[in-house]
Amino acid sequence: MPSGTKLNKASLAALQASRRAYSSRAAWRVASGLTAAFGLLAVMLLIGVFFIAKLSFFPLLMASIIAAAPLVFAALAFRKSKQTQSLIQSSLDRAWLESTKQLAAHQGPIQAETLMQAYGIDADQASSLLVRLGANEEVVTQITDDGQLALSVHPPFRVAVPDVQKEPEQVEVLADSQQESANKASW
């Protein structure tokens, strides 16, 4: 960001959501690792007991199910940690989008060079960021004359509310003229 520019609330909220998802992923991975280690220890102990005690089928089956339970939980915890990766990526993309929208509001259409200077990233990262952000519906992509990708942000939609003090006929005429303008703009 240019010096003196602060992140807006939407960018900060997206970064905080990404941080929470990152912490959640780390917690699930630690839980997965510890539970897997405990499950492997239980399986090794079961194998040792099997060789020493010569158990019949039913007690061996029950002990195997009990020993496998931590391994199943470890697999589920690891899967949960993988699922949070998409949440992390979407939160980071939202933070980049909000920050880039703020930058576009100050500087107009943004190209890779603008992102490189503003964020201190290299050309590949800037190009990748432009492409990812270009897929967002809030962004307008343009190709410049020299073939570079440029992004700008849709202006916020505004709704005209008729003045209450006007006569009803004037309000209808105003609505009709706005509708005609909108129809002409859509062609």
Backbone bond lengths (Angstrom), bond angles and torsions (degrees), N, CA, C in turn:
res aa  C-N    CA-C-N  psi(-1)  N-CA   C-N-CA  omega(-1)  CA-C   N-CA-C  phi
1 M - - - 1.446 - - 1.519 108.30 -
2 P 1.317 116.51 147.39 1.454 118.66 176.47 1.526 110.19 -61.21
3 S 1.318 115.56 152.04 1.455 118.47 -177.31 1.522 109.76 -62.43
4 G 1.308 115.21 141.52 1.450 121.31 -179.21 1.518 113.67 86.96
5 T 1.315 118.59 -7.27 1.458 122.43 179.53 1.522 108.79 -95.97
6 K 1.320 115.48 129.15 1.466 120.02 178.75 1.525 109.15 -102.13
7 L 1.320 115.42 154.34 1.457 120.33 176.01 1.523 109.63 -68.46
8 N 1.324 115.84 141.54 1.457 118.73 178.41 1.531 109.96 -79.22
9 K 1.322 115.93 173.56 1.471 120.70 -176.00 1.523 112.30 -63.33
10 A 1.326 116.79 -37.18 1.467 119.53 -179.21 1.527 110.75 -65.33
11 S 1.334 117.30 -39.84 1.470 120.43 178.09 1.515 110.96 -65.28
12 L 1.319 116.06 -43.66 1.467 119.89 179.20 1.526 111.31 -64.18
13 A 1.329 117.16 -40.70 1.465 120.07 178.96 1.527 110.60 -64.09
14 A 1.326 117.48 -40.14 1.466 120.61 178.93 1.523 110.81 -66.93
15 L 1.326 117.17 -39.50 1.463 120.34 177.41 1.526 111.24 -66.01
16 Q 1.323 117.25 -38.48 1.460 120.37 177.75 1.528 110.83 -66.59
17 A 1.323 117.64 -39.64 1.463 120.65 177.23 1.524 110.31 -63.81
18 S 1.317 116.57 -39.05 1.459 120.58 177.73 1.525 110.51 -65.38
19 R 1.297 117.01 -40.51 1.473 121.36 179.55 1.535 110.84 -64.60
20 R 1.339 116.15 -42.11 1.465 119.68 177.78 1.524 110.68 -63.39
21 A 1.325 116.96 -42.07 1.466 120.36 179.64 1.533 110.26 -66.26
22 Y 1.323 116.87 -37.55 1.463 120.38 177.90 1.532 110.61 -64.37
23 S 1.332 116.47 -42.25 1.461 120.33 177.93 1.526 110.97 -65.39
24 S 1.319 116.52 -39.67 1.462 120.73 177.60 1.523 110.75 -63.01
25 R 1.324 116.09 -42.72 1.466 119.50 179.19 1.526 110.36 -62.38
26 A 1.327 116.73 -42.76 1.463 120.11 179.44 1.528 111.17 -63.29
27 A 1.324 117.12 -41.73 1.466 120.60 179.31 1.526 111.00 -63.84
28 W 1.333 117.30 -43.05 1.464 120.09 179.10 1.525 111.33 -65.52
29 R 1.321 117.37 -35.66 1.474 119.80 178.60 1.525 111.15 -68.32
30 V 1.327 116.67 -41.20 1.467 119.73 178.01 1.526 109.76 -64.29
31 A 1.338 116.37 -44.36 1.465 119.94 178.30 1.524 110.44 -61.50
32 S 1.312 116.34 -39.83 1.462 120.34 178.76 1.526 111.44 -63.42
33 G 1.317 116.60 -46.07 1.468 120.57 -178.89 1.520 112.74 -64.60
34 L 1.325 116.41 -45.65 1.463 119.75 -179.14 1.528 111.45 -66.57
35 T 1.319 116.45 -40.74 1.450 119.64 -179.89 1.525 111.23 -68.65
36 A 1.333 116.77 -37.31 1.468 119.98 177.37 1.530 110.48 -64.44
37 A 1.340 116.25 -40.79 1.472 119.24 178.02 1.526 110.75 -63.20
38 F 1.330 116.18 -42.36 1.459 120.17 178.08 1.529 110.52 -64.30
39 G 1.328 117.18 -41.02 1.462 121.08 178.89 1.519 112.19 -64.48
40 L 1.331 117.37 -40.98 1.466 120.11 177.67 1.528 111.34 -65.25
41 L 1.327 115.91 -38.49 1.467 119.75 175.98 1.530 110.08 -62.26
42 A 1.330 116.61 -42.54 1.470 120.22 179.24 1.531 110.84 -63.64
43 V 1.325 117.87 -40.20 1.469 120.95 178.82 1.528 110.08 -65.38
44 M 1.335 117.54 -42.26 1.477 119.95 179.06 1.518 110.84 -64.00
45 L 1.326 117.72 -41.51 1.458 120.75 176.63 1.526 111.12 -63.42
46 L 1.317 117.27 -39.31 1.455 121.07 177.98 1.532 110.69 -63.42
47 I 1.300 117.08 -41.61 1.472 120.44 178.18 1.530 109.91 -63.04
48 G 1.330 116.59 -42.37 1.469 120.27 177.60 1.509 112.21 -62.51
49 V 1.324 117.04 -43.60 1.464 121.27 178.56 1.523 109.95 -64.69
50 F 1.316 117.32 -39.25 1.461 121.20 179.51 1.532 111.31 -59.95
51 F 1.339 116.94 -43.65 1.462 119.76 -179.47 1.527 112.38 -71.37
52 I 1.309 116.48 -29.70 1.466 119.54 -178.19 1.530 111.16 -85.10
53 A 1.326 117.83 -45.27 1.465 120.99 -168.86 1.516 114.83 -98.87
54 K 1.274 122.35 -7.39 1.469 124.64 178.78 1.533 111.22 44.98
55 L 1.339 115.62 67.69 1.464 121.73 -177.94 1.528 110.95 -75.33
56 S 1.329 115.11 154.06 1.459 119.51 174.18 1.543 108.37 -77.69
57 F 1.318 115.96 178.85 1.462 120.87 -172.29 1.526 113.03 -63.27
58 F 1.330 119.02 -50.39 1.463 121.51 -174.27 1.536 112.68 -62.79
59 P 1.334 119.90 -49.18 1.470 118.41 177.68 1.536 111.68 -62.81
60 L 1.326 117.98 -34.89 1.463 120.70 177.92 1.534 110.65 -66.37
61 L 1.326 116.67 -39.23 1.460 120.98 178.30 1.525 110.82 -64.37
62 M 1.313 117.27 -45.65 1.468 121.02 179.60 1.533 111.22 -63.80
63 A 1.305 116.50 -43.12 1.466 120.08 178.70 1.528 110.85 -64.95
64 S 1.308 117.49 -36.66 1.474 120.86 178.27 1.521 110.76 -65.99
65 I 1.323 116.92 -41.89 1.480 120.36 178.38 1.515 110.28 -63.51
66 I 1.318 116.93 -43.43 1.465 120.70 179.47 1.530 110.57 -65.13
67 A 1.324 117.37 -40.52 1.462 120.92 -179.88 1.525 111.32 -70.42
68 A 1.330 118.19 -29.40 1.464 121.44 -178.63 1.528 112.54 -80.98
69 A 1.316 118.16 -19.20 1.466 121.12 -177.81 1.533 112.39 -56.23
70 P 1.345 120.42 -46.47 1.467 118.78 178.08 1.532 112.87 -63.16
71 L 1.332 117.15 -32.24 1.463 119.94 178.62 1.529 111.08 -68.47
72 V 1.328 116.72 -36.98 1.464 120.29 176.96 1.528 109.78 -66.09
73 F 1.330 116.76 -44.93 1.460 119.52 177.82 1.529 110.73 -62.08
74 A 1.310 117.55 -39.39 1.469 120.49 178.65 1.520 110.94 -61.56
75 A 1.325 116.68 -41.64 1.462 119.83 178.22 1.525 111.12 -65.10
76 L 1.326 117.36 -41.36 1.462 120.43 177.69 1.530 111.71 -65.60
77 A 1.321 117.70 -39.40 1.458 121.33 178.61 1.529 110.86 -65.95
78 F 1.326 116.78 -39.52 1.461 119.94 177.95 1.526 110.24 -66.02
79 R 1.323 116.94 -39.16 1.463 120.58 177.25 1.526 110.96 -63.34
80 K 1.313 116.99 -41.08 1.471 121.53 177.85 1.528 110.80 -63.20
81 S 1.330 117.08 -38.23 1.463 119.54 178.27 1.523 110.86 -66.27
82 K 1.324 117.62 -33.90 1.466 121.00 176.99 1.531 111.03 -68.95
83 Q 1.326 116.99 -35.74 1.460 120.45 -179.47 1.520 112.18 -66.93
84 T 1.314 118.03 -30.87 1.462 119.85 -179.61 1.525 111.87 -72.55
85 Q 1.327 118.10 -14.00 1.470 120.57 178.55 1.527 110.85 -61.53
86 S 1.327 118.04 -40.22 1.466 120.14 179.34 1.525 111.21 -66.77
87 L 1.326 117.03 -34.88 1.464 120.40 176.38 1.521 110.59 -66.26
88 I 1.315 116.81 -40.30 1.467 120.68 177.20 1.517 109.74 -61.00
89 Q 1.325 117.28 -47.85 1.464 121.06 -177.62 1.520 111.85 -64.52
90 S 1.324 117.80 -42.66 1.465 119.59 -179.84 1.528 111.45 -67.20
91 S 1.332 117.53 -35.96 1.469 120.41 177.40 1.521 110.95 -67.57
92 L 1.322 116.55 -41.00 1.465 119.45 177.94 1.532 111.10 -66.35
93 D 1.333 116.69 -40.24 1.462 119.57 177.10 1.523 110.74 -61.94
94 R 1.321 116.37 -39.95 1.475 120.22 178.39 1.532 110.59 -64.79
95 A 1.330 117.36 -40.04 1.465 120.44 178.09 1.535 110.68 -64.51
96 W 1.344 116.42 -43.43 1.470 119.85 176.96 1.524 110.18 -61.45
97 L 1.330 117.04 -42.85 1.459 120.60 -179.30 1.521 111.15 -61.92
98 E 1.315 116.15 -47.92 1.465 119.36 -179.12 1.527 111.45 -63.12
99 S 1.315 116.23 -41.24 1.460 120.39 178.53 1.532 110.70 -66.10
100 T 1.324 116.60 -40.50 1.462 120.83 179.46 1.524 110.81 -69.17
101 K 1.340 117.14 -36.19 1.462 119.90 175.06 1.522 110.71 -61.39
102 Q 1.322 115.55 -41.25 1.458 119.81 178.26 1.529 110.51 -64.90
103 L 1.323 116.32 -41.26 1.463 121.07 178.29 1.524 110.45 -64.88
104 A 1.342 117.55 -40.92 1.460 121.29 179.48 1.525 111.29 -66.29
105 A 1.317 116.77 -31.93 1.461 119.69 177.77 1.535 110.77 -65.60
106 H 1.334 116.48 -31.09 1.467 120.47 -179.94 1.520 112.22 -86.84
107 Q 1.341 117.65 -34.26 1.456 119.92 -170.07 1.522 114.91 -117.90
108 G 1.315 119.59 -4.70 1.458 120.44 -178.17 1.518 111.25 85.24
109 P 1.353 117.81 -155.30 1.469 120.50 -178.92 1.530 111.60 -57.15
110 I 1.317 115.05 139.97 1.463 121.38 -173.76 1.522 109.50 -111.13
111 Q 1.321 115.44 135.10 1.460 122.08 173.94 1.525 108.07 -116.79
112 A 1.315 115.99 176.22 1.468 120.90 -177.55 1.527 111.10 -59.09
113 E 1.322 117.41 -39.12 1.475 119.85 -179.85 1.523 111.58 -62.21
114 T 1.328 116.35 -37.18 1.467 120.51 178.51 1.523 110.39 -63.06
115 L 1.344 116.11 -44.12 1.469 120.05 179.25 1.526 110.94 -66.45
116 M 1.318 116.94 -38.70 1.466 120.42 179.79 1.522 110.02 -60.69
117 Q 1.316 117.20 -44.74 1.466 121.09 -179.06 1.526 111.79 -71.47
118 A 1.331 116.24 -42.42 1.471 119.94 -174.94 1.523 112.33 -71.42
119 Y 1.344 117.43 -38.72 1.454 120.42 -173.73 1.518 113.94 -106.71
120 G 1.331 117.57 -7.99 1.463 120.27 -179.84 1.519 112.69 68.88
121 I 1.336 116.95 38.05 1.461 120.96 179.42 1.525 108.83 -110.98
122 D 1.340 116.44 163.73 1.465 119.06 -179.10 1.531 110.94 -82.70
123 A 1.325 116.31 174.97 1.466 122.03 -173.92 1.527 112.13 -63.76
124 D 1.333 117.61 -39.68 1.470 120.08 179.75 1.520 111.63 -64.57
125 Q 1.335 116.57 -43.12 1.464 120.11 178.31 1.528 110.69 -64.74
126 A 1.330 116.69 -40.96 1.466 120.09 179.91 1.523 111.00 -64.38
127 S 1.324 117.47 -43.24 1.466 120.81 178.90 1.524 110.66 -64.58
128 S 1.330 116.85 -43.24 1.461 121.05 178.61 1.529 110.54 -62.18
129 L 1.316 116.92 -41.69 1.459 121.24 178.56 1.522 110.85 -64.10
130 L 1.311 117.60 -41.88 1.468 120.45 178.01 1.521 111.46 -61.56
131 V 1.315 117.38 -42.33 1.458 120.82 -179.58 1.524 110.55 -66.21
132 R 1.350 117.74 -44.76 1.466 120.60 179.34 1.527 111.11 -62.85
133 L 1.327 116.18 -42.68 1.456 119.39 -179.07 1.520 111.69 -72.46
134 G 1.332 117.09 -27.47 1.455 120.81 179.09 1.512 112.95 -64.82
135 A 1.316 117.61 -21.94 1.463 121.40 178.45 1.522 112.41 -79.53
136 N 1.326 117.33 -7.93 1.453 121.37 -178.35 1.522 109.86 -80.61
137 E 1.323 116.79 143.72 1.461 121.05 -176.92 1.520 113.54 -73.98
138 E 1.322 118.39 -15.38 1.453 120.86 -179.61 1.529 112.16 -85.27
139 V 1.313 116.63 -3.58 1.452 121.53 -173.74 1.525 109.68 -115.78
140 V 1.329 115.10 141.39 1.459 121.76 175.31 1.518 107.24 -103.93
141 T 1.335 116.78 124.26 1.460 119.92 177.73 1.521 109.43 -97.17
142 Q 1.320 114.48 142.29 1.454 121.55 179.10 1.517 107.90 -137.33
143 I 1.320 115.67 149.30 1.455 121.14 173.38 1.519 106.43 -106.90
144 T 1.316 116.63 123.92 1.463 120.93 -178.55 1.524 110.11 -76.09
145 D 1.317 116.20 172.82 1.463 121.37 -179.85 1.523 112.24 -61.40
146 D 1.334 116.60 -31.20 1.464 119.08 179.80 1.536 112.29 -90.41
147 G 1.334 117.90 11.85 1.459 121.88 174.36 1.517 115.22 84.76
148 Q 1.303 119.08 12.45 1.458 122.86 179.42 1.531 110.24 -89.98
149 L 1.316 115.61 148.02 1.457 121.54 176.67 1.516 108.65 -82.08
150 A 1.323 116.67 132.41 1.456 121.88 177.71 1.525 108.10 -129.11
151 L 1.309 116.06 143.78 1.463 122.33 179.72 1.510 109.72 -117.34
152 S 1.310 115.39 142.86 1.450 121.20 168.00 1.522 106.46 -137.58
153 V 1.293 116.17 165.60 1.461 121.41 -174.12 1.515 108.80 -106.32
154 H 1.347 115.70 138.95 1.466 120.04 175.44 1.519 108.71 -57.23
155 P 1.321 117.19 138.20 1.468 117.63 172.52 1.518 109.09 -68.91
156 P 1.313 117.00 150.69 1.463 118.50 -179.80 1.530 110.33 -63.55
157 F 1.323 115.86 143.44 1.448 120.50 178.27 1.518 109.44 -71.04
158 R 1.330 114.80 140.03 1.463 119.58 178.93 1.521 108.09 -123.15
159 V 1.298 115.80 142.25 1.453 121.49 179.91 1.515 107.68 -115.88
160 A 1.323 116.02 127.28 1.459 120.55 178.02 1.524 108.47 -85.36
161 V 1.311 115.32 125.64 1.454 121.51 177.96 1.517 107.11 -107.07
162 P 1.328 117.65 123.42 1.470 119.09 -178.39 1.527 111.09 -64.79
163 D 1.298 114.14 150.13 1.458 121.16 179.79 1.525 108.59 -70.68
164 V 1.306 118.03 132.47 1.463 123.11 -175.63 1.515 110.89 -69.74
165 Q 1.322 118.06 -26.48 1.455 120.80 -175.34 1.527 112.45 -79.24
166 K 1.327 118.92 -9.98 1.458 121.19 179.90 1.526 109.69 -76.29
167 E 1.301 114.48 158.37 1.453 120.66 176.84 1.532 109.66 -69.78
168 P 1.335 119.62 151.21 1.465 121.93 -179.74 1.530 113.31 -57.00
169 E 1.361 118.30 -36.03 1.457 120.05 179.54 1.526 110.34 -64.45
170 Q 1.338 116.68 -37.90 1.461 120.57 -179.40 1.527 110.07 -67.27
171 V 1.317 117.35 -36.40 1.462 121.09 179.27 1.522 109.77 -65.81
172 E 1.344 117.56 -42.54 1.455 120.31 179.22 1.519 111.45 -65.09
173 V 1.330 117.56 -40.88 1.456 121.23 178.68 1.518 109.64 -64.30
174 L 1.327 117.07 -41.76 1.467 121.50 178.12 1.519 110.24 -62.34
175 A 1.328 118.18 -42.97 1.465 121.36 179.37 1.521 110.55 -65.05
176 D 1.345 117.44 -40.63 1.463 120.52 178.93 1.521 111.54 -64.12
177 S 1.318 117.27 -41.48 1.468 119.51 -179.72 1.526 111.11 -68.96
178 Q 1.322 117.78 -34.78 1.464 120.03 176.80 1.524 110.37 -68.68
179 Q 1.344 117.15 -36.84 1.458 120.60 178.10 1.523 110.46 -65.80
180 E 1.338 117.40 -41.49 1.466 120.29 177.35 1.516 111.31 -62.87
181 S 1.330 116.73 -39.83 1.477 120.94 177.53 1.518 111.09 -63.43
182 A 1.308 116.38 -40.83 1.463 120.20 179.89 1.525 110.69 -67.46
183 N 1.329 117.24 -39.25 1.462 120.15 177.87 1.509 111.45 -64.41
184 K 1.343 117.76 -40.94 1.456 121.07 178.34 1.518 111.16 -66.19
185 A 1.329 116.66 -36.77 1.472 120.52 -179.52 1.524 111.29 -69.20
186 S 1.336 117.50 -30.22 1.462 119.30 -177.98 1.525 111.52 -76.25
187 W 1.344 118.14 -19.84 1.471 120.90 178.04 1.478 108.23 -79.11
